[in-house]
Amino acid sequence: MKRIRFVHVTFAALVAALAVPAAGVSKGSAVPSSVGKGEGKLTMVVWEGYAEKQWVAPFEKASGCKVSAKYAGSSNDMFNLMTSGGGGQYDVVSASGDASLRLIYAGAVAELNVNLIPAYKDFFKAFQSPLHNTVDGKHYGISIQFGPNVLMYNTKSFSKKPTSWSAIYSAANKGKITIPDNPIQIADAALYLSKTKPALGIKDPYELTKAQLAAVVTLLKAQRPLIKKYWGLASDQIDLFKNGGSTIGASWPYQVNTLAAAKVPVAALIPKEGATGWADSYMLSTKAQHPNCAYRWMQYITQPKPQAQQAIYFGETPVNKKACKVMDSISKGACAQYSGNKTESYYRSIKFWKTPITDCGNGQKNCMDLRAWTDAWTKIKG
C-alpha cells in the first residue's frame, strides 16, 4: 500500500449533465443507456496495487480492452492527471473521497448509469449512493473498496485496552504516537470533539465553520509535541511499530494485519467516539476516449471474484457483499479479517472522507474549504 491521500485545490462550478445517447457510450456522454463494443483500450489513473495482473489479465482477455495504468502517489496527483491539458488523457480514475467531490465540481468526471453495473445491486447499501460520489441523486462514481481509520496499539505497552481517541492526545503517550500526514486528519479530530465537546455544534466532521476549525486546530497543535511521526506511507508506521518507536496511533487495517503477520503484538479497534474512513470509487472522465471499455471495467471489477482478489492483495474491504465467501476461499478468515461481514449499521457508522467545501449542507455557505484545511494543517505541523 503506497498511497498518500493528500489534496489541496480550490473548486469550480459543477458542470451540467450531458445528453443521453441512443445506444452505447459515446465520447463525452454522461448517462448512457447501454454499453457498446469496447474500443480495444482503457487508460486508468489508479492507486498502486489496483491494476494487478491476476485480475487485469482475465478482464483484458474477456473484453478485448488492453489496460494501461498510471499509478498515482496521492489524491492530488489524481486530480492533476485527470484535469491536466483539459482532460481526456485517461478514461477512469480510482478516486478516494478526499478527491472525488472536487473532480465532480471541476467537471472532470461524468454522471454514470448505475443500472449498467449488474453487481451494483449487491453492494452494501452504504456504498450505493454515498455522499462522496453522489450529488443531488446523480451518481458520478461506482464504489469499489474501502477501509476504516482505526486506533492501533501495542498490546504489551498497554495493560488496559484504550477505548477512546483521547489516547492519541494524551501526554502519557508522548513520543509514541503516530498519525497520518494528511489534512483530512483534521476530520478525525473534529469527530472526536463532536463527541467530547458537543457545545461546539459539530454535526459533520467535514463541514466545519471557522470557529469549529479553530477549535480543532487548537487540539491538534496541542498534540504536535506528543507526535513521534506524521506518517506518509503505511510502511513508515509499520517500521516504527516493529522497532518500538511507536506504540499507539491512527492507522488502517493494512498496517494492523501486516504487523500481526510479522508477530508484532498489536491490536486495533474503532473507539467509542467512532471513526472516519476512506472509500474509493471508479469515476469516468467527461472526455474519456474509451468509454465502453471503461464501463466494461466497472462492470468487471465490481464482481465478487476481482473484488475479493483486490481486497486481499491491497488490505481493504470490498463493497460487494458477495465477495465475502470468495475471500475466504482464497485465504481462510480473510472476510472477517477485513471486516467484510459486518452489519450494514457498522458501515454506515464510518464517517467516510469527503472533500471539505464551503457548503455546510444546511443551507449555509460558511464552512471552511479544502484550501483552509490545508493551510491549517501546515500551521499545525509548524
C-alpha positions in Angstrom: 0.0 0.0 0.0 1.7 3.1 -1.2 -0.8 5.9 -1.1 -0.9 9.3 0.5 -4.4 10.7 0.1 -3.3 14.4 0.2 -5.0 17.2 -1.7 -5.2 21.0 -2.0 -7.1 22.7 -4.8 -10.0 25.1 -4.9 -13.3 24.3 -6.6 -15.0 25.1 -9.9 -18.8 25.0 -10.5 -20.5 21.7 -11.2 -21.0 21.2 -14.9 -24.4 20.5 -16.4 -25.3 16.9 -17.3 -24.8 15.9 -20.9 -27.3 14.3 -23.3 -28.2 10.6 -23.3 -27.0 8.8 -26.5 -29.3 6.4 -28.4 -27.1 3.4 -27.9 -23.7 2.6 -26.3 -21.4 5.1 -24.7 -20.2 7.9 -26.9 -17.2 10.1 -26.0 -18.2 12.9 -23.6 -21.6 11.5 -22.8 -22.7 11.4 -19.2 -25.7 9.0 -18.9 -25.6 6.2 -21.5 -28.5 3.8 -21.9 -26.3 0.8 -22.9 -22.7 -0.3 -23.3 -21.4 -0.9 -26.8 -18.4 -2.8 -28.2 -15.1 -2.0 -26.4 -12.7 0.3 -28.2 -9.8 -2.0 -27.5 -8.0 0.1 -24.9 -8.5 1.5 -21.4 -6.4 4.1 -19.7 -6.6 4.5 -16.0 -5.2 6.5 -13.1 -5.2 4.2 -10.1 -3.5 3.5 -6.7 -0.6 1.2 -7.0 -1.9 -2.3 -6.4 -5.3 -1.6 -8.1 -4.2 -2.9 -11.5 -2.5 -6.2 -10.8 -2.1 -8.9 -13.4 -4.2 -11.5 -11.5 -7.4 -9.6 -12.1 -6.5 -7.4 -15.0 -5.4 -10.2 -17.4 -8.8 -12.0 -17.2 -10.6 -8.7 -18.0 -8.4 -8.0 -21.0 -9.0 -11.5 -22.4 -12.7 -11.3 -22.0 -13.3 -7.7 -23.1 -10.6 -7.1 -25.6 -9.7 -3.9 -23.8 -6.0 -3.5 -23.2 -5.4 -1.8 -19.9 -2.8 0.9 -19.5 -2.5 2.0 -15.8 -0.8 5.1 -14.5 -0.1 4.9 -10.7 -0.7 8.0 -8.6 1.0 8.6 -5.3 -1.7 11.0 -3.9 -5.2 12.2 -4.4 -3.6 15.5 -5.6 -1.8 13.6 -8.3 -5.1 12.0 -9.4 -6.8 15.3 -9.6 -4.0 16.9 -11.6 -3.7 13.9 -14.0 -7.5 13.9 -14.7 -7.6 17.6 -15.4 -4.2 18.5 -17.0 -4.3 19.5 -20.6 -8.0 19.8 -20.4 -8.5 16.2 -19.5 -9.1 13.3 -21.9 -5.7 11.6 -21.4 -7.2 9.0 -19.0 -10.6 7.3 -19.1 -11.1 6.4 -15.4 -9.7 7.1 -12.0 -9.9 5.3 -8.7 -10.6 8.4 -6.7 -10.8 8.5 -2.9 -13.4 10.5 -1.0 -11.0 13.4 -0.4 -10.7 13.9 -4.2 -14.0 12.7 -5.7 -16.1 15.8 -4.9 -13.6 18.2 -6.4 -13.4 16.1 -9.5 -17.2 16.4 -9.8 -17.3 20.1 -9.1 -14.5 20.7 -11.6 -16.5 19.0 -14.3 -13.8 16.4 -14.8 -16.0 13.3 -14.4 -19.3 12.3 -15.9 -22.5 11.2 -14.4 -22.8 7.4 -14.5 -25.7 5.0 -15.2 -25.6 2.5 -12.3 -28.2 0.3 -14.0 -25.4 -0.7 -16.4 -23.4 -2.2 -13.5 -25.0 -5.6 -12.7 -23.2 -6.0 -9.3 -24.4 -2.6 -8.1 -27.5 -4.3 -6.5 -25.1 -6.5 -4.4 -23.3 -3.5 -2.9 -23.8 -2.8 0.8 -26.4 0.0 0.9 -23.9 2.4 2.4 -21.9 2.3 -0.8 -24.7 2.6 -3.4 -25.2 6.4 -3.1 -22.5 7.7 -0.7 -22.1 11.4 -0.3 -18.5 11.4 -1.7 -19.6 10.2 -5.2 -23.3 11.1 -5.4 -24.6 14.7 -5.8 -28.2 15.6 -5.9 -29.1 12.0 -6.6 -26.8 11.7 -9.5 -24.0 9.1 -9.5 -20.6 10.2 -10.5 -18.7 7.2 -9.1 -19.0 3.5 -8.7 -17.8 2.4 -5.2 -15.1 -0.3 -5.2 -13.2 -0.7 -1.9 -13.0 1.0 1.5 -11.4 0.9 4.9 -11.8 2.5 8.4 -9.3 4.5 10.2 -8.6 2.6 13.4 -6.8 3.1 16.7 -3.9 0.7 16.7 -1.8 0.0 19.8 0.9 -2.4 21.1 -0.8 -4.8 23.5 2.4 -5.2 25.6 2.6 -1.4 26.1 -1.0 -1.0 27.3 -2.1 -3.1 30.3 -5.6 -1.7 29.7 -7.1 -1.5 26.2 -7.6 2.1 25.1 -11.2 2.7 24.1 -11.1 6.4 23.2 -9.2 8.6 20.7 -8.2 10.6 23.7 -5.2 8.2 23.9 -3.5 10.0 20.9 -4.0 13.3 22.6 -2.7 12.2 25.9 0.7 13.4 27.3 1.0 9.9 28.8 1.9 8.6 25.4 4.2 11.4 24.4 6.8 10.4 21.8 5.0 7.2 20.9 2.1 8.5 18.8 1.9 8.2 15.0 -0.8 9.7 12.8 -1.3 10.2 9.1 0.4 13.2 7.5 -2.8 14.4 5.7 -5.0 17.5 6.1 -8.0 15.2 6.1 -6.8 14.1 9.5 -8.5 17.2 10.7 -11.8 15.3 10.3 -10.7 12.7 12.9 -10.0 15.4 15.5 -13.3 17.0 14.6 -15.2 13.8 15.1 -13.5 13.4 18.5 -14.5 16.9 19.5 -18.1 16.4 18.2 -18.4 13.8 21.0 -16.3 15.2 23.7 -17.3 18.9 23.3 -20.8 18.9 21.9 -21.2 22.7 22.6 -19.1 23.3 19.5 -22.0 22.1 17.5 -20.0 19.9 15.1 -22.5 17.7 13.2 -20.4 16.6 10.3 -16.6 16.3 10.7 -16.1 17.5 7.1 -18.3 20.6 7.5 -16.6 23.0 9.9 -17.2 26.7 10.4 -14.3 29.0 11.0 -14.8 28.7 14.8 -15.1 25.0 14.7 -12.0 24.6 12.6 -10.2 26.9 15.0 -11.1 24.6 17.9 -9.9 21.5 16.0 -6.6 23.3 15.2 -6.1 24.1 18.9 -6.4 20.4 19.8 -4.0 19.3 17.0 -1.5 22.0 17.9 -1.5 20.7 21.5 -1.0 17.2 20.1 2.0 18.2 18.0 4.7 17.9 20.8 3.4 14.4 21.5 3.8 13.0 18.0 6.6 10.6 17.1 5.9 10.9 13.4 3.3 12.0 10.9 3.4 9.1 8.6 3.1 9.5 4.8 3.4 5.8 3.8 1.9 2.8 5.6 5.4 1.3 5.7 6.6 4.3 7.9 4.2 3.4 10.6 4.8 -0.4 10.3 8.6 0.2 10.8 8.0 2.3 13.9 5.8 -0.3 15.5 8.2 -3.0 14.7 11.2 -1.2 16.3 9.2 0.1 19.3 9.4 3.7 18.2 5.6 4.0 18.2 3.2 2.1 20.4 -0.1 3.8 19.5 -1.6 5.7 16.6 -4.2 6.3 14.0 -3.9 3.5 11.4 -5.5 1.4 8.7 -6.4 -2.4 8.8 -3.5 -2.9 6.3 -0.9 -2.0 8.9 -2.6 -3.9 11.6 -2.7 -7.1 9.6 0.9 -6.7 8.3 2.2 -6.2 11.8 0.2 -9.1 13.2 1.5 -11.4 10.4 5.0 -10.3 11.5 4.2 -11.4 15.1 4.3 -7.8 16.4 1.8 -7.6 19.4 -0.7 -5.2 18.1 -4.5 -4.8 18.2 -6.9 -2.3 16.8 -10.4 -1.0 17.4 -12.8 1.7 16.5 -13.0 3.9 19.6 -16.2 4.9 21.3 -16.3 8.3 19.5 -16.5 6.5 16.1 -14.2 6.6 13.2 -13.6 8.2 9.8 -12.6 6.1 6.8 -11.6 6.2 3.2 -13.7 4.8 0.3 -12.6 4.6 -3.4 -14.8 5.0 -6.5 -14.1 4.5 -10.1 -15.0 7.7 -12.0 -15.3 8.2 -15.7 -13.6 11.2 -17.4 -16.0 13.6 -19.2 -13.6 13.3 -22.1 -12.9 9.6 -22.0 -11.6 8.2 -25.3 -12.6 4.7 -24.5 -15.9 4.9 -22.5 -17.2 1.5 -23.5 -14.1 -0.2 -22.2 -14.4 2.0 -19.1 -17.9 0.8 -18.4 -16.9 -2.8 -19.0 -14.1 -2.4 -16.5 -16.5 -1.1 -13.9 -18.9 -4.0 -14.6 -16.0 -6.4 -14.1 -14.1 -5.0 -11.1 -17.3 -4.9 -9.0 -17.9 -8.6 -9.4 -17.2 -10.9 -6.3 -14.0 -12.5 -7.5 -12.0 -9.5 -8.6 -13.4 -7.6 -5.6 -12.1 -10.4 -3.3 -8.7 -10.6 -5.0 -8.1 -6.9 -4.8 -9.3 -6.7 -1.2 -6.9 -9.4 0.0 -4.0 -8.1 -2.1 -4.4 -4.5 -1.0 -5.7 -4.9 2.5 -9.1 -3.3 2.3 -12.8 -4.2 2.2 -14.9 -4.9 -0.9 -18.2 -3.1 -1.3 -19.8 -6.2 -2.9 -21.2 -8.3 0.0 -21.0 -11.4 -2.2 -17.2 -11.1 -2.2 -17.0 -12.4 1.4 -17.2 -16.1 0.5 -14.7 -15.7 -2.3 -12.3 -14.0 0.1 -12.5 -16.9 2.5 -11.9 -19.4 -0.4 -8.8 -17.5 -1.3 -7.5 -17.0 2.2 -9.2 -18.6 5.2 -10.7 -16.0 7.5 -10.0 -13.1 5.2 -13.5 -11.8 5.1 -13.7 -11.3 8.9 -10.1 -10.1 8.9 -11.0 -7.2 6.7 -14.5 -6.6 8.1 -16.3 -7.8 5.1 -19.0 -9.5 7.1 -20.1 -6.6 9.3 -23.7 -5.3 9.6 -25.0 -2.5 7.5 -25.1 -0.3 10.6 -21.3 -0.8 11.0 -20.5 0.6 7.5 -22.9 3.5 8.0 -21.3 4.4 11.2 -18.0 5.2 9.5 -17.6 8.9 8.5 -16.1 8.4 5.1 -13.8 11.0 3.7 -15.3 13.7 1.5 -13.8 16.9 0.2 -14.4 19.9 2.5 -16.3 22.6 0.7 -17.9 25.9 1.7 -21.4 24.4 1.5 -22.3 23.3 5.0 -25.2 21.1 3.9 -27.7 23.1 5.9 -28.3 26.0 3.5 -25.3 27.9 4.9 -22.1 28.6 2.9 -19.8 29.4 5.7 -17.8 26.2 6.1 -14.1 26.1 5.6 -13.0 24.5 2.3 -10.0 22.3 1.5 -7.7 25.2 1.0 -8.4 26.4 4.5 -7.9 22.8 5.8 -4.6 22.5 4.0 -3.4 25.9 5.3 -4.4 24.9 8.8 -2.6 21.5 8.6 0.6 23.3 7.5 0.4 25.6 10.6 -0.4 22.6 12.9 2.8 20.8 11.9 4.8 24.0 12.3 
